[in-house]
Amino acid sequence: MRQQTPCFCFILSTIITGSLLMSWDMKVSLVVTVPRGEDAVLSCSFTHPRQRDYSGKITVKWLARESSALPFFSCSVTNHSAEEAGDCSGSGLRYSLKGDPRRGELSLLIRQVHEADNGTYFCRVELEGWRSYFQKVTHLYVTAKPQILSLSVVETSSGSDGATQRLQCEAEGHPLPTVSWLSASRRLSGSQVHTSQLSPFRLVSSVPYREEDVFTCRVESRLGGAERRYPPGNALLISLTVCGLIVLLLLLSAGFVFYRRSRVEIHRLQRSDSPAEGDVERQLVYCAVGLNVQHTCLKTSTQHQEATAVVYSPVNLQQ
């Protein structure tokens, strides 16, 4: 009888513990998809068998990548208390809870997600005085539209195709986009295109390049596409031509204005050289003087009016 008592107690404890664990419930979103740069909410809620009469602390932990990893976010609050959520409601932090653990709300808010946030997360809750914890897994999928980061010519060692230069196109996006090359100058074989993945969000692709080649790098995914041409085309030439025409027009305008001002200045100077009203214009008078001959004088004036004063200068003549 004594041997059966410990066995009975162990069975009873197992049944009670099992029934309590069976009463735990946690709900999470399997996958949360958010565009890069926006805020993400990883939803998580729970209930436990002592929800109504529990007065201890509720500790919330969020882990990333591995279930055994150290939590990157942790906070606690006393159940059935009127105090604020404390460190669980950091509104200015990048990570904070969106909700109140006392109401079973454990959702995590991540502000302005980027590529490194993509991956697996674990929502965990611990109750004070309980030996075990409860957690579930969720996934954050950060999306990014395809875009070309760079398109340039790089020097390489001569390969099987004999090319010492390759045109390299570096692009990013999530899901990772596909790269295709378009050329009006020649066709490319599959072996000439080299594509490699640099990270979950980034890849690089290259093709042999000659000076006369014109290529277009195009990247596409279900979120959209982008393309870029090399050489860039006539956009720069057109811009320079337009700028040159504008400068030429400005120079012509400045020259015309200068010419007009010069003409006005010359006309003003000519008018200032003429005698003012009421002034007497002196004139030269040439006289032919001879012995016993009547004097004949000529005035060098272009005016139709007679001069009011004449100045004579004597000249000695010898026969």
C-alpha positions as CSV (number, residue, x, y, z in Angstrom):
1,M,0.0,0.0,0.0
2,R,2.9,2.3,0.8
3,Q,4.4,1.6,-2.6
4,Q,1.2,2.5,-4.4
5,T,0.9,6.0,-2.8
6,P,3.9,7.7,-4.5
7,C,2.9,6.1,-7.8
8,F,-0.6,7.5,-7.4
9,C,0.6,11.0,-6.5
10,F,2.9,11.1,-9.5
11,I,0.1,10.0,-11.8
12,L,-2.2,12.6,-10.3
13,S,0.4,15.4,-10.7
14,T,1.0,14.4,-14.3
15,I,-2.7,14.6,-15.0
16,I,-3.1,18.0,-13.4
17,T,0.0,19.5,-15.1
18,G,-1.1,18.1,-18.4
19,S,-4.5,19.6,-18.0
20,L,-3.0,23.0,-17.2
21,L,-0.7,22.8,-20.1
22,M,-3.6,21.8,-22.3
23,S,-5.4,25.0,-21.2
24,W,-2.6,27.2,-22.6
25,D,-3.5,28.9,-26.0
26,M,-1.4,31.1,-28.2
27,K,-2.3,32.5,-31.6
28,V,0.2,34.0,-34.1
29,S,0.3,34.9,-37.8
30,L,2.2,32.3,-39.8
31,V,3.6,34.9,-42.2
32,V,3.6,38.7,-42.0
33,T,4.5,40.4,-45.3
34,V,5.5,44.1,-45.2
35,P,7.2,46.4,-47.8
36,R,10.7,47.7,-46.9
37,G,10.6,50.9,-44.9
38,E,7.2,50.4,-43.4
39,D,6.2,49.3,-39.9
40,A,5.5,45.6,-39.2
41,V,3.2,44.1,-36.5
42,L,3.9,40.5,-35.6
43,S,0.6,39.5,-34.0
44,C,0.6,37.3,-30.9
45,S,-2.0,36.7,-28.2
46,F,-2.4,34.1,-25.5
47,T,-4.6,32.8,-22.7
48,H,-3.7,30.7,-19.7
49,P,-5.6,28.6,-17.1
50,R,-5.1,31.2,-14.3
51,Q,-6.0,34.2,-16.3
52,R,-8.6,35.4,-13.8
53,D,-6.9,34.9,-10.5
54,Y,-3.2,35.3,-11.5
55,S,-1.6,38.3,-9.8
56,G,2.1,37.7,-10.6
57,K,4.3,39.1,-13.3
58,I,3.8,38.4,-17.0
59,T,7.1,38.4,-18.9
60,V,7.1,38.7,-22.7
61,K,10.1,37.8,-24.8
62,W,10.7,37.9,-28.5
63,L,13.5,35.8,-30.1
64,A,14.8,35.8,-33.7
65,R,16.2,33.1,-36.0
66,E,16.5,30.3,-33.3
67,S,14.2,29.3,-30.5
68,S,17.2,28.9,-28.2
69,A,18.6,32.4,-29.0
70,L,18.8,35.2,-26.5
71,P,15.7,37.5,-26.7
72,F,16.3,40.8,-28.5
73,F,13.2,42.2,-26.8
74,S,11.9,41.5,-23.3
75,C,9.5,43.2,-20.9
76,S,7.3,42.4,-17.9
77,V,4.2,43.8,-16.2
78,T,2.3,42.8,-13.1
79,N,-1.1,41.3,-13.8
80,H,-4.2,42.8,-12.2
81,S,-2.4,46.1,-11.6
82,A,-3.4,49.6,-12.5
83,E,0.2,50.6,-13.3
84,E,1.2,51.4,-16.8
85,A,2.8,48.8,-19.0
86,G,6.2,50.3,-18.3
87,D,9.0,49.0,-20.5
88,C,6.5,47.1,-22.6
89,S,5.1,50.3,-24.1
90,G,8.2,52.1,-25.4
91,S,6.6,54.3,-28.0
92,G,9.9,55.8,-29.1
93,L,11.7,52.6,-29.5
94,R,12.2,50.5,-32.7
95,Y,10.8,47.4,-30.9
96,S,7.7,47.7,-28.6
97,L,4.6,45.8,-27.8
98,K,1.4,46.7,-29.6
99,G,-1.1,45.9,-26.8
100,D,-1.2,45.0,-23.1
101,P,0.0,41.7,-21.8
102,R,-2.5,41.8,-19.0
103,R,-5.2,41.4,-21.7
104,G,-3.2,38.6,-23.4
105,E,-1.8,41.0,-26.1
106,L,1.8,40.2,-27.0
107,S,2.1,41.5,-30.6
108,L,5.5,43.0,-31.5
109,L,5.8,46.4,-33.4
110,I,8.9,46.8,-35.5
111,R,9.3,50.3,-37.0
112,Q,10.7,50.9,-40.5
113,V,11.7,47.3,-41.4
114,H,14.7,46.6,-43.6
115,E,16.3,43.6,-45.2
116,A,18.0,42.4,-42.0
117,D,14.6,42.1,-40.3
118,N,13.5,39.4,-42.7
119,G,13.3,35.9,-41.1
120,T,11.9,33.8,-38.3
121,Y,10.6,35.1,-34.9
122,F,9.4,33.4,-31.7
123,C,6.8,34.8,-29.4
124,R,7.3,33.6,-25.8
125,V,5.4,34.3,-22.5
126,E,6.4,33.4,-19.0
127,L,4.4,33.5,-15.8
128,E,5.9,34.1,-12.4
129,G,6.1,30.8,-10.3
130,W,5.7,28.6,-13.4
131,R,8.6,26.4,-14.4
132,S,7.7,26.3,-18.1
133,Y,7.0,28.9,-20.7
134,F,4.9,28.9,-23.9
135,Q,5.9,30.1,-27.3
136,K,5.1,29.9,-31.0
137,V,6.9,30.7,-34.2
138,T,6.0,33.3,-36.9
139,H,7.8,34.6,-40.0
140,L,8.4,38.2,-41.2
141,Y,8.7,38.6,-45.0
142,V,10.1,42.0,-46.1
143,T,9.5,42.8,-49.7
144,A,11.4,45.2,-52.0
145,K,10.7,46.3,-55.6
146,P,13.4,45.5,-58.1
147,Q,15.9,48.3,-58.8
148,I,19.3,48.6,-60.5
149,L,22.0,49.9,-58.2
150,S,24.8,50.2,-60.7
151,L,25.6,49.5,-64.4
152,S,29.3,49.9,-65.3
153,V,32.2,48.4,-67.2
154,V,34.8,46.5,-65.1
155,E,38.2,45.1,-66.1
156,T,38.6,41.4,-66.0
157,S,41.2,38.8,-66.9
158,S,40.7,37.4,-70.4
159,G,38.2,34.5,-70.2
160,S,37.1,31.8,-72.6
161,D,35.4,34.4,-74.8
162,G,38.6,36.5,-74.9
163,A,36.9,39.6,-73.4
164,T,38.9,41.8,-71.0
165,Q,36.0,44.0,-70.2
166,R,32.6,43.1,-68.8
167,L,29.5,45.1,-68.4
168,Q,28.3,44.5,-64.8
169,C,24.7,45.1,-63.6
170,E,24.1,45.1,-59.8
171,A,20.5,44.9,-58.7
172,E,18.4,44.3,-55.6
173,G,14.8,43.2,-54.7
174,H,12.8,40.8,-52.6
175,P,11.8,38.4,-53.9
176,L,15.1,38.3,-55.7
177,P,14.5,39.5,-59.3
178,T,15.6,37.8,-62.5
179,V,18.1,39.6,-64.8
180,S,17.9,39.6,-68.6
181,W,20.2,41.4,-71.1
182,L,19.0,43.0,-74.3
183,S,21.3,44.1,-77.2
184,A,20.7,45.5,-80.6
185,S,24.3,45.0,-81.6
186,R,24.8,41.2,-81.1
187,R,23.2,38.1,-79.5
188,L,24.5,36.6,-76.3
189,S,24.8,32.9,-75.5
190,G,23.9,31.5,-72.1
191,S,27.5,30.8,-71.2
192,Q,28.4,34.5,-71.7
193,V,26.1,35.7,-69.0
194,H,27.5,35.3,-65.4
195,T,25.0,35.9,-62.6
196,S,25.6,35.4,-58.9
197,Q,23.7,36.1,-55.7
198,L,25.4,38.5,-53.2
199,S,22.7,38.3,-50.5
200,P,19.1,37.4,-50.1
201,F,18.2,40.8,-51.5
202,R,21.1,41.5,-54.0
203,L,22.6,39.9,-57.1
204,V,25.1,40.8,-59.8
205,S,25.1,39.9,-63.5
206,S,27.7,40.6,-66.2
207,V,28.3,40.1,-70.0
208,P,31.3,40.6,-72.3
209,Y,31.6,44.2,-73.5
210,R,33.1,45.9,-76.5
211,E,33.3,49.6,-77.2
212,E,30.7,49.4,-80.0
213,D,28.2,47.4,-77.9
214,V,24.9,48.8,-76.6
215,F,23.2,46.8,-73.8
216,T,20.1,47.1,-71.7
217,C,20.0,45.4,-68.2
218,R,16.5,44.5,-67.2
219,V,15.4,43.2,-63.8
220,E,11.9,41.8,-63.0
221,S,9.9,40.2,-60.2
222,R,6.2,39.9,-59.3
223,L,6.5,43.3,-57.7
224,G,7.6,45.1,-60.8
225,G,10.6,45.8,-62.9
226,A,13.4,48.2,-63.9
227,E,15.9,48.6,-66.7
228,R,18.9,50.7,-67.6
229,R,20.9,51.2,-70.8
230,Y,24.6,51.4,-71.4
231,P,26.0,53.7,-72.8
232,P,23.3,56.0,-71.3
233,G,22.2,57.2,-74.8
234,N,21.7,60.7,-76.1
235,A,20.2,62.2,-73.0
236,L,23.4,63.8,-72.0
237,L,24.1,65.1,-75.5
238,I,20.6,66.6,-75.8
239,S,21.0,68.3,-72.4
240,L,24.4,69.8,-73.5
241,T,23.0,70.9,-76.8
242,V,20.1,72.7,-75.1
243,C,22.4,74.4,-72.6
244,G,24.7,75.5,-75.5
245,L,21.7,77.0,-77.4
246,I,20.6,78.9,-74.3
247,V,24.1,80.3,-73.7
248,L,24.3,81.3,-77.4
249,L,21.0,83.2,-77.2
250,L,22.2,84.9,-74.0
251,L,25.4,86.0,-75.7
252,L,23.5,87.3,-78.8
253,S,21.0,89.2,-76.5
254,A,23.9,90.8,-74.6
255,G,25.6,91.8,-77.9
256,F,22.5,93.4,-79.2
257,V,21.9,95.3,-76.0
258,F,25.6,96.5,-76.1
259,Y,25.2,97.6,-79.7
260,R,22.0,99.5,-79.0
261,R,23.6,101.3,-76.0
262,S,26.7,102.2,-78.1
263,R,24.5,103.7,-80.8
264,V,22.6,105.7,-78.3
265,E,25.8,107.0,-76.6
266,I,27.3,108.0,-80.0
267,H,24.1,109.9,-80.9
268,R,24.2,111.6,-77.5
269,L,27.8,112.7,-78.0
270,Q,27.1,114.1,-81.5
271,R,24.2,116.2,-80.2
272,S,26.3,117.5,-77.3
273,D,29.0,118.7,-79.8
274,S,26.5,121.0,-81.6
275,P,26.1,124.6,-80.1
276,A,23.4,125.2,-77.6
277,E,20.6,127.6,-78.3
278,G,21.7,131.2,-78.0
279,D,25.4,130.4,-78.5
280,V,27.3,131.9,-81.5
281,E,29.0,129.5,-83.8
282,R,32.3,130.8,-85.0
283,Q,33.0,130.4,-88.7
284,L,36.1,130.7,-90.8
285,V,36.0,133.3,-93.6
286,Y,38.4,133.1,-96.5
287,C,39.1,136.4,-98.3
288,A,40.9,137.0,-101.5
289,V,42.8,140.3,-101.0
290,G,44.6,142.0,-103.9
291,L,45.8,145.4,-104.7
292,N,43.2,147.5,-106.2
293,V,40.9,144.5,-106.3
294,Q,37.6,144.2,-104.5
295,H,37.7,141.8,-101.6
296,T,35.8,138.6,-102.0
297,C,35.1,136.5,-98.9
298,L,33.6,133.0,-98.5
299,K,32.3,131.6,-95.2
300,T,32.6,127.9,-94.4
301,S,29.2,127.5,-92.8
302,T,26.6,125.0,-93.6
303,Q,24.0,127.0,-91.7
304,H,21.3,128.9,-93.7
305,Q,21.2,131.7,-91.2
306,E,23.7,134.5,-91.2
307,A,26.4,134.6,-88.5
308,T,26.0,137.3,-86.0
309,A,29.8,137.7,-85.6
310,V,32.7,137.3,-87.9
311,V,36.4,137.2,-86.8
312,Y,38.9,138.2,-89.3
313,S,42.6,137.4,-89.2
314,P,44.9,139.6,-91.3
315,V,47.3,137.9,-93.8
316,N,50.3,139.7,-95.3
317,L,50.7,139.1,-99.0
318,Q,53.8,140.0,-101.0
319,Q,53.9,140.5,-104.7
